[in-house]
C-alpha cells in the first residue's frame, strides 16, 4: 500500500518556473511570452495541458518521465489550453439552453399539482423522497429542502425580495426554480414520481424515464468542470458522471455509442446527450455546426490528438448530428 509523503516542492517565481520547464526539455524561446502564459493560466493549471507531452517509459513506475518529448514548445501547450477554453464555452452555452428548458418543464409538470408541491413529499415518489440519509437522519426530500431553503435565504435577487415583502407564503415552484442550480434541479428530478419523470422524459424524447436523472447528473458534473475552468478535452468521465445508455433500438440516434466503450467514458458521450436535448429543445440550433467548426481548430502537435475526446471517426455524418 502506498504511503503518503510530505510535500517538499519549493515555491517558484515565474522565471524559476520557466527555467524548470526548460530544464525538463520544454522549448521556451520567448521568455516574455512564456511568462505571460504562466501568469494568465498558472503553472499548476497549465500542467494539465503539458501532461500529454511527457515522455513515456513503461519500464519506470507510473510510466511517465519528468522529461518532455523532443520538440515540445510552450506555444503548443498554450494552444491546447486555449482550445479547451473555447470548448468549455461551447459546452456551457448548450448547458444553459438545456437547464432553462428543464426548469420550465419541471415547473409545469410539478406545479400543476400545487404551487408548493416541491415542498410536500406527498407529491413526490414515496421511496425516492423518503429514503433516509444515515448521516443526517433526514429523508432525501428533507435534505433537498434544507439546501433549497438555504439557497433561497441567501438570494439577493430583486424578484425574491419583492415576493417576500408582499407575500407571507414560500415561493411557488415556478418562481423558486429560477434560483436552483443544476445540482439542486437534478436531485429534485430524482425525487419525482414515475409518472412525472415519464412526462419530463417524453418532453425531451428520452425513451426511459430512468435515463433522465443519470443524464442530468452527468450534465451537472460536466457543467461544474466547465464552470470551474478545468481541463475538459481529454478528461475521463468514469468518476465524474458517465450517462447511462438507452436500450438498443429505443433511441436509434444513440445506438452507435453502445458499440464504443471508449466514447462512453469520454466527453463525446455527454456531448451526444447534449445534442439529443438540443434537437428536441431547438431544432434550428447551430450548436452541432459550431462543435464541428471548433474541432477543426484542434492544435497540431505530435501524439496529441482529438481521439482523447472520444469523438468517433466521421461523427458529423451520424444522424444525431445532422
N, C-alpha and C positions, 0 to 999 in steps of 0.2 A: 504494500500500500504506500502510495506517495505521500510523504510528509511535507507540509508547507514549510517554506524557508523565509527568513526575513527579507524584506525588500531593501536592497542596498544600492540601487542605481542612483547616481547623483543628479542634482539639479543641473540643467544645461541651458546656457544662454543660446540665442538664435545662432550666432556664429559657431558656437560649440556643436550645436545640432547639425549644422551643415558640414562641419569637419568630421563628425561621426559618420554621417551618410557617405561622405567621400571615402573615408577610411574603409567602409564596407563595400565600396565599389560603385556607388551611385554617381553619375556624372552631373555635376552642378556647375556648368560653365559660367553662368551668370549668377554670381552670389547675391546681387541685389534682388534679382527676380526670385531666387530660391528663398531668400529671407522674407520677401513679400508673401510668398505662398505659405510659408510656415506660420507667419503672423495671421494670415487670413483663415487658414484651416486648423492650425495647431498640429504639433508634432504627433501627438497620440492619435488624433482623428485621421490624419493623413497616413499613418502607419497601416491602417486597414486597407488602403489602396496600393501600398507598395508590397504588401504581403505576397501577392501573386508573382512578384518579380524576384523573390528569393531563389537562390539555387537549391535544388533538391538532391539529397543524397540519402537513399533509403538505408544505407549502412549505419547511419548515425541515429541515436534516439530522437524520435519526433520527425525525422526525415528532412528537416529544414535547416539549412546552414544560414548563419548570420552574414551571408555574403550575397550581394545582388548578382544576377546574371550579367554577363559581359554586355555592355552597351546600354544598360538601363539608365535612363535620364529622369531627372526630377520633373521635366516637362511631360513625360509620359504619365507619370503618377498624377500630376495635377490635372491633366486632360481627362483621366479616368474619374477623378473626383468631381470634375465639372460636369461630365456626362451623367454621373449618378445624381447630382443635384437636379438636373433637368428631368431625370426620370422620376425622382421623388415629387417634383412639382406636378408632373403629368398625372401621377397616381393620386395625389391629393385633390386635384381638380375633379377627377372622376368620383372619388370617395365623397366629396361634398355633394355632388348630384345625387348619389345613392342615399346618403344619410338624410338629406332633405326629403326625398321621396318616401323613405321608410318612416320618418317622423309623421308625415301627412297621413299615411295609410294606417299606422298603428293608432293614431288619434281617432281616425274614422272607424276603425274596426272595434276598438275598445270603448271609445266614447259613447257609442250607441247604447251600451249597457247602462251607463250613468256617468255624469260629469266627473265623479270621483272614483270611478271603477278601478283606477290604478292603486287606490289606497285600500281597497276592500278585497280581501283574499277570496271571498265567495264568487267573485267574477274571474278568478284565476284557476289554474289547474290544481286540483286538490293535492296531488302527490308532489308536483314540482314546487309549488308555492309553500307547502307546509313541511318540506324536508328540513330536518333540524340540523343546524350547524353545531357540532360538538364543542367548538371553540367559544362561540358567542352564546350558545344555548338559546339561540333565537332561530326562527324559521327563515328560510331563504327569502321570503317576501318581507319579513321584518328587517332583515339585514339590508335588503334592497331599499326599503322605505327609509331607513336611517340615513343611508348615503344620499338618497333623493332629497330628504328634508335638509340635510347639511348643505347640499348644493343650492337649494332654494334660499336658505338663510344667508348664504354668502353672496348671493347675486346682488349686483348693483344696477341691474338693467332697469331702465325707466319704466317699462311696462309692468315690471314686478312691483315696484314701489307704488305705482299708481293703483294697481289692483289691491294691494294690501291696505292702502289708505281708504279705499272705497268699500271693500267687502270684508266681512269677518270670517268667511269660509276659505279653505285652502284653494289653491289654483286648480281649475279643472284640467283634465289631461291635455286638452288641445292648446292650453297656454303653458302648462308646466313642461310639456315635452320639448318646447323650444330651448329649455335650459339643459336638457340631458346631453351628456357626451355620448360617444359611440358605445363606450363600455356599459353605461347605465341602460342605454337603449337595447343593446344586445342581451343583457341579463334579463330585462323585462320581457322581451320576446320569449325567452326561455321559460318564463313563468306562466305564459298564456295557456288557455285551454287548447286542446287539439283542434277544436272547431275554429277558433280564432287564428291559430297558426296556419290552418289549412286555407283560410280566407287570404291571409297575407301571402302565403306561398303561391296561391293561384294568381294573385295580382302581379307577381313578378315571374311567372312562368316556371316556378320551381315545382318539379313533379312530386316530391315527397316533402311533407312539412318538417320531417326530422332533419332535412338538409339545411333548412333556413338558419337555425341557430348556429350550426357549425360554420356556415358561410359568413354570417355576421361576426362571429368570434374571430375568424381568420382576417376579415376586413378590418376589424378593430385593431388587431395586433399589427397589421400592415400600416394602418394609419399612425399608430404610435411610433413605429420605426421611421416613417417618413416625416412626421411632425417633429421628431427629435433629431432630425438631420443625420440619422445613422446610415451606414452603408447598406445599400439595398440590392445592387445589381447581381451579386453572386452569393447572396445570403441563402443558407439552407433553412427552410421554414419548418423543419421537423419539430423543433422545440418551441416554435413561435406560434404556429397556427396553420396547420395544413387542412384545407377544406375537404370535407367528405365528398366522395364521388357518387353520382347517381347510379341507380341500377341500369345496366346496359339496355339501350333501346328506349328508355323513358325520356331522355333528353339527348337526342342524337347529336346535337352540335358539340356535346362534351364527351362523346364516346371515345374520341381519339386520345383523351387524357388517360383513360383506363389502361391503355396499351403502353404508356410511357411512365414508368415508375420514377424516373429521374425528374421529369417535368412536374409530377405531382408534389414533389418536395421543394420545388424552387418557385421563383417569382411567377413563372408562367401560369401555374395553377391558379393563383389568386387573380392574375391579370385576366385569365379566361372567365373566372367568376364575375369580375368587374364588367367585362364586355357583355356577358349574358344579361346582367342587370341593366346596363345601358341600352341594349337593344329593346328592352321592354319599357324603359322609362322615357327614352328619347331616341326613337328610331332614326332620326335625322342627324344624330351626333356624329361629329368627325373625329371622335377620340381614337378610334382604331387607325385612322389615317395618320394622326399625329404620333401615335406609338410607332407605326412603321417608319415614318419620316425620322423620328429620333433615333431609332435603332440603326439606321444607315449611317449615323454620325459616330458610331462607336469608335473610339480612338484605336488606331492601329498600333499594335505592339506585339513582339514575339511571344507566343504561348499564352497570351491574354486575349480571350475571345468571348463572344456573346453566348457561347454554349453554356456558360455558368448560370445564365438566367433561366435555362430550361426551355426557352422558346424553340420549338421544333423547326426542322428544315421546311421551308415553304409554308410557314404558319399562316401567312397572309392569304393563301388560297383556300384555307379551310372555311366551310360555311359559317362558322361562328363569327369570323372576322369580315365577312362580305356584307 
